[in-house]
Amino acid sequence: MSRNSLKIVIILAAISIIGIAVTQIYWVSRALDIRENQFNRDVNTALRNVAAQIFEINKTPSPANNPVNQLSTNYFVVAVNGVVDISLLEFLLVNEFEKKNITADFEFGVYDCSDNCMVYGNFISTRSDRKMASITDLPTWKDEGYYFGVQFPFLQANLLSQMGIWGFSSAVLLIVVLFFVYTLLAILKQKRLSEIQKDFINNMTHEFKTPIATIAISSEVLKNPGISKEPDRLLKYATVIENESNRLKQQVERVLQMAQLDEKKIELHTERFDVNDLLIEAVQNCALALPGNRGNIELKLNGAQHTIVGDKLHLTNVINNLIDNAVKYNSNEPQIVVRTYNKKNMFCIEVEDNGMGIAPENHNKIFERFYRVPTGNVHNVKGFGLGLNYVKLIVKAHKGSITLDSTLGKGTIFKIFLPVV
């Protein structure tokens, strides 16, 4: 799938997900409004029936207007203009609510407007775990007499509990959306891995092709019977074959080494040693490999505590990798500084160069396996994109850390922190 096609798929997917979510929210909201309106109608009808029965029992005339007044979504008051029997009121409320299939918990209170006091209040629940509540904010009625108020404190929870199919559909929709997003992220990750794999195969082919071709040519020369009469020439081509074979061996060992690290099969053979000795030897060996003896590697040992416990072979490879990168990714004459110092309980090794540097957007990716900076002339440099990943894994295995400080065009500083003894 091309990059443009993938962008179109992502945009359409995002629009679809947003559209589905908005539609679901809209219909759930509509369903909740409809259920709430139905609830209000049922409560009004039930309370009117209660008021009518009280008027009939008290033998008082029914008012011309509606005695039920809804003060808020879950709060209703009913004017009865006479003394109300508490037990009778509770019985009538429960009975009428049952007829209308109103199962919500409610609290009611009776208010005497002549004395401006509440006569009685109670909480009715169908659940034993509900704690008793009380009505304390009943307003003063405009007329003299009695009225009672009914409040549903858990109305929203009750309405939501009755929307089973909508809740189920919303949960299913959420699962579908999450699965869709996960699938899309998996596709993006797979595409990136495919590009990395392709790049790795191209780099590996190039790395192996050159030494194999050199060995083949040298072998053809050595087949010439007359070569035995030219010992210097014979030694030259034999040396070429040996060097290229060692180069192939190093590349194969590096790939196998990363495979072992990936499978967590590698073991550190730790010992206590002076890291300064390791750095001196590594810098001396790398200085001999400078192209055309051009450039310089300077060593500044400023760390007072330089004894650590670790694997000398792997830590040597770490330093060699960093110095090798400082040489390879440098269009100038390499000027490399390896310095050490102590910071708290850590021994710090800095490898600074004057190379091409790394852009900020690549800082977080540079330690990823197979990743190679896709700018400048970096891809003209041979490699698999394994070196820095190996460095990070080894440093982490030693309970240390590595950081990067780099500016494009101005060089790079790698800082390794290892615990000291």
ZIJOMO-V985831 format. One record per pair of residues at least 4 apart in sequence whose C-alpha atoms are under 8 Angstrom apart, sorted by the first residue. I is the first residue (numbers start at 1). GAP is how many residues later the second one is. D is the distance in whole Angstrom. If there is no record, write none. Layout:
I/GAP/D  I/GAP/D
//
This chain:
1/4/6  1/5/7  2/4/6  3/4/6  4/4/6  5/4/6  6/4/6  7/4/6  8/4/6  9/4/6  10/4/6  10/174/8  11/4/6  12/4/6  13/4/6  14/4/6  15/4/6  16/4/6  17/4/6  17/160/7  18/4/6  19/4/6  20/4/6  21/4/6  22/4/6  23/4/6  24/4/6  24/146/7  25/4/6  26/4/6  27/4/6  28/4/6  28/138/7  29/4/6  30/4/6  31/4/6  32/4/6  32/127/7  32/128/7  32/131/8  33/4/6  34/4/6  35/4/6  35/124/7  36/4/6  36/123/7  37/4/6  38/4/6  39/4/6  39/63/8  40/4/6  40/33/8  41/4/6  42/4/6  42/58/6  42/60/8  43/4/6  43/54/7  43/57/8  43/59/8  44/4/6  44/24/7  45/4/6  46/4/6  46/47/8  46/50/5  46/51/6  46/54/7  47/4/6  47/21/7  47/31/7  47/46/7  47/49/8  48/4/6  48/18/8  48/19/7  48/20/6  49/4/6  49/47/7  50/4/6  50/39/8  50/42/6  50/43/7  50/46/7  51/4/6  51/16/7  51/27/7  51/28/8  51/29/6  52/4/6  52/10/7  53/4/6  54/4/6  54/26/7  54/30/8  55/4/6  55/5/5  55/6/6  55/7/6  55/25/7  56/4/7  56/5/8  58/24/7  63/4/7  67/11/5  67/12/5  67/13/7  68/8/7  68/9/6  68/10/5  68/11/7  69/7/6  69/8/5  69/9/6  70/4/8  70/5/6  70/6/4  70/7/6  71/4/6  71/5/6  71/6/7  72/4/7  74/77/6  74/78/5  74/79/7  74/81/7  75/74/7  75/75/6  75/76/4  75/77/7  76/73/6  76/74/5  76/75/6  77/70/7  77/71/6  77/72/4  77/73/6  78/69/5  78/70/5  78/71/6  79/66/8  79/67/6  79/68/4  79/69/7  80/4/8  80/65/7  80/66/6  80/67/5  80/68/8  81/63/7  81/64/4  81/65/5  81/66/6  82/63/6  82/64/5  82/65/8  83/63/6  84/4/8  84/5/7  84/26/8  84/62/8  85/4/6  86/4/6  86/34/7  87/4/6  88/4/6  89/4/6  90/4/6  91/4/6  92/4/6  93/4/6  94/4/6  95/4/6  96/4/6  97/4/6  97/5/5  97/6/7  98/4/6  98/5/7  103/23/7  104/21/8  104/22/8  104/48/7  104/50/7  104/51/7  104/54/6  105/18/8  105/19/6  105/20/5  105/21/6  105/47/6  105/48/7  105/49/7  105/50/8  106/17/6  106/18/5  106/19/7  106/44/7  106/45/6  106/46/4  106/47/7  107/14/7  107/15/6  107/16/4  107/17/6  107/26/7  107/27/7  107/28/7  107/43/6  107/44/5  107/45/6  107/46/8  108/13/6  108/14/6  108/15/7  108/26/8  108/27/7  108/40/7  108/41/5  108/42/4  108/43/6  109/9/7  109/10/7  109/11/5  109/12/4  109/13/6  109/25/8  109/26/6  109/39/6  109/40/5  109/41/7  110/8/6  110/9/5  110/10/5  110/11/6  110/36/7  110/37/6  110/38/4  110/39/7  111/5/7  111/6/6  111/7/4  111/8/6  111/9/7  111/27/8  111/35/6  111/36/6  111/37/6  111/38/8  112/4/6  112/5/6  112/6/6  112/7/6  112/33/6  112/34/5  112/35/7  113/4/7  113/27/6  113/28/7  113/30/8  113/31/6  113/32/5  113/33/6  113/34/8  114/30/6  114/31/6  116/24/7  121/13/6  121/14/7  122/10/8  122/11/8  122/12/7  123/9/6  123/10/6  123/11/7  125/5/7  135/16/8  138/11/7  141/6/8  154/4/6  155/4/6  156/4/6  157/4/6  158/4/7  159/4/7  160/4/8  163/4/6  164/4/6  165/4/6  166/4/6  167/4/6  168/4/6  169/4/6  170/4/6  171/4/6  172/4/6  173/4/6  174/4/6  175/4/6  176/4/6  177/4/6  178/4/6  179/4/6  180/4/6  181/4/6  182/4/6  183/4/6  184/4/6  185/4/6  186/4/6  187/4/6  188/4/6  189/4/6  190/4/6  191/4/6  192/4/6  193/4/6  194/4/6  195/4/6  196/4/6  196/174/6  196/175/7  197/4/6  197/173/8  198/4/6  199/4/6  199/171/8  200/4/6  200/170/6  200/184/6  200/185/8  201/4/6  202/4/6  203/4/6  203/179/7  203/180/6  203/181/6  204/4/6  204/179/8  204/180/6  205/4/6  206/4/6  206/176/8  207/4/7  207/44/8  207/175/7  207/176/7  208/4/6  208/40/7  209/4/6  210/4/6  211/4/6  211/33/5  211/34/7  211/36/7  211/37/7  212/4/6  212/32/8  213/4/6  214/4/6  214/26/8  214/27/7  214/30/7  215/4/6  215/25/7  215/26/5  215/29/7  215/30/8  216/4/6  217/4/6  218/4/6  218/19/6  218/20/8  218/22/7  218/23/7  219/4/6  219/18/8  219/22/8  220/4/7  221/6/8  221/16/8  222/5/6  222/12/7  222/15/7  223/4/8  226/4/7  227/4/7  227/6/7  227/7/6  228/6/7  230/4/6  231/4/6  232/4/6  233/4/6  234/4/6  235/4/6  236/4/6  237/4/6  238/4/6  239/4/6  240/4/6  241/4/6  242/4/6  243/4/6  244/4/6  245/4/6  246/4/6  247/4/6  248/4/6  249/4/6  250/4/6  251/4/6  252/4/6  253/4/6  254/4/6  254/132/8  255/4/6  255/131/8  256/4/6  257/4/6  257/9/8  258/4/6  258/128/7  258/132/7  259/4/6  260/4/6  260/5/5  260/6/6  261/4/6  261/5/6  261/132/8  268/42/7  268/43/6  269/41/7  269/42/5  270/39/6  270/40/4  270/41/4  270/42/7  271/38/5  271/39/6  271/40/6  271/41/8  272/35/7  272/36/6  272/37/4  272/38/7  273/34/6  273/35/6  273/36/6  273/37/8  274/4/7  274/32/6  274/33/5  274/34/7  275/4/6  275/31/6  275/32/6  275/33/7  276/4/6  276/25/7  276/30/6  277/4/6  278/4/6  278/34/7  278/38/7  279/4/6  279/37/8  279/40/8  280/4/6  280/19/8  281/4/6  282/4/6  282/34/7  282/37/7  282/38/7  283/4/6  283/14/7  283/16/7  284/4/7  285/4/7  286/4/7  286/34/7  286/37/7  286/38/8  287/6/8  287/9/7  287/10/6  288/5/7  289/4/8  290/4/6  290/5/7  290/37/7  294/39/6  294/40/7  295/38/5  295/39/5  295/40/6  296/38/6  296/39/5  296/40/6  297/37/8  297/38/6  297/39/5  297/40/6  297/41/7  298/37/8  298/38/6  298/39/5  298/40/6  299/38/6  299/39/5  299/40/6  300/37/7  300/38/6  300/39/4  300/40/6  301/38/6  301/39/5  301/40/7  302/37/7  302/38/5  302/39/5  302/40/8  303/37/5  303/38/4  303/39/5  303/44/7  303/45/8  304/37/7  304/38/7  305/37/7  305/42/7  305/115/7  306/41/7  306/114/7  307/113/6  307/114/6  308/110/8  308/111/7  308/112/5  308/113/5  309/111/7  309/112/7  310/5/8  310/88/7  311/4/6  312/4/6  313/4/6  314/4/6  314/80/7  315/4/6  315/79/7  315/80/8  316/4/6  317/4/6  318/4/6  318/72/8  318/73/5  318/76/8  319/4/6  320/4/6  321/4/6  321/66/6  321/67/7  321/70/7  322/4/6  322/29/7  322/66/8  322/92/8  323/4/6  323/13/8  323/28/7  324/4/6  325/4/6  326/4/6  326/8/7  326/10/7  326/26/8  326/27/6  326/28/8  326/29/7  327/7/6  327/28/8  328/53/7  329/26/6  329/27/6  329/49/7  329/52/7  330/4/6  330/24/7  330/25/4  330/26/6  331/24/7  331/25/7  332/22/8  332/23/7  334/19/7  334/20/7  334/21/7  335/18/6  335/19/6  336/15/7  336/16/6  336/17/5  336/18/7  337/13/8  337/14/6  337/15/5  337/16/7  338/11/7  338/12/6  338/13/5  338/14/6  339/10/6  339/11/5  339/12/7  340/7/7  340/8/5  340/9/5  340/10/6  341/6/6  341/7/5  341/8/7  342/4/6  342/5/5  342/6/6  343/4/6  343/5/7  345/74/6  345/75/6  346/71/6  346/72/5  346/73/4  346/74/6  347/69/8  347/70/6  347/71/5  347/72/6  347/73/6  348/67/7  348/68/5  348/69/5  348/70/6  349/66/6  349/67/5  349/68/7  350/63/6  350/64/6  350/65/5  350/66/6  351/62/6  351/63/5  351/64/7  352/59/7  352/60/6  352/61/4  352/62/7  353/58/5  353/59/6  353/60/7  354/56/6  354/57/4  354/58/7  355/54/7  355/55/7  355/56/4  355/57/7  356/52/6  356/53/4  356/54/6  356/55/6  356/56/8  357/49/6  357/50/5  357/51/4  357/52/5  357/53/6  357/54/4  357/55/5  358/4/7  358/5/7  358/15/8  358/48/6  358/49/6  358/50/5  358/51/8  358/53/8  358/54/7  359/4/7  359/47/7  359/48/6  359/49/5  360/46/8  360/47/7  360/48/8  362/4/6  362/11/7  363/41/7  365/6/7  366/5/6  366/6/7  366/7/7  366/22/7  366/23/8  367/4/7  367/21/5  367/22/5  367/25/7  368/18/8  368/20/8  368/21/6  369/16/6  369/17/5  369/19/8  369/20/5  370/14/6  370/15/4  370/16/5  371/14/5  371/15/8  372/6/8  372/7/8  372/12/8  372/13/5  373/5/6  373/6/8  374/4/7  374/5/7  375/4/8  377/4/7  385/4/8  386/4/6  387/4/6  388/4/6  389/4/6  390/4/6  391/4/6  392/4/6  392/9/8  392/10/7  393/4/6  394/4/6  395/4/7  395/5/5  395/6/6  395/7/7  395/21/7  395/23/7  396/4/5  396/5/6  398/20/7  399/19/7  399/20/7  400/16/7  400/17/5  400/18/5  400/19/7  401/15/6  401/16/5  401/17/7  402/12/7  402/13/5  402/14/4  402/15/6  403/11/6  403/12/5  403/13/7  404/8/7  404/9/6  404/10/5  404/11/6  405/7/6  405/8/5  405/9/6  406/4/7  406/5/6  406/6/4  406/7/6  407/4/6  407/5/7
//
